[in-house]
Amino acid sequence: QVQLVESGGGLVQPGGSLRLSCAASGSIFNIYVMGWYRQAPGKQRELVASITSGDNTNYADFVKGRFTISRDNGKNTVDLQMNNLKPEDTAVYYCHCRSTQFGVSWGQGTQVTVSS
């Protein structure tokens, strides 16, 4: 299994910003996609953003224009810059990756709370 460690979550006011980071441990070959999902209380886990090894990105409609995903292929890290945060963005955010070596892996999650 790939070990994924998230950081950067916390409490922020509406309109504020946070930057989430995720690092994959070990020597891992061919991580061809990394991304972020989130899960709010009482709701299903949903895709937020993803990025391929070729830097192709896709975003959920509810974050387009506000969030930016990026990765460092050499370090096997992925970041999510979140701007103009809204209360409905409150959720646990999970790092995700997929590789030919280990398949799908998940981080343990980091809490993001947007509140006045």
Secondary structure, 3 states (H helix, E strand, C coil): CCCEEEECCEEECCCCCEEEEEEECCCCCCEEEEEEEEECCCCCCEEEEEEECCCCEEECHHHCCCEEEEEECCCCEEEEEECCCCHHHCEEEEEEEEECCCEEEECCCEEEEECC
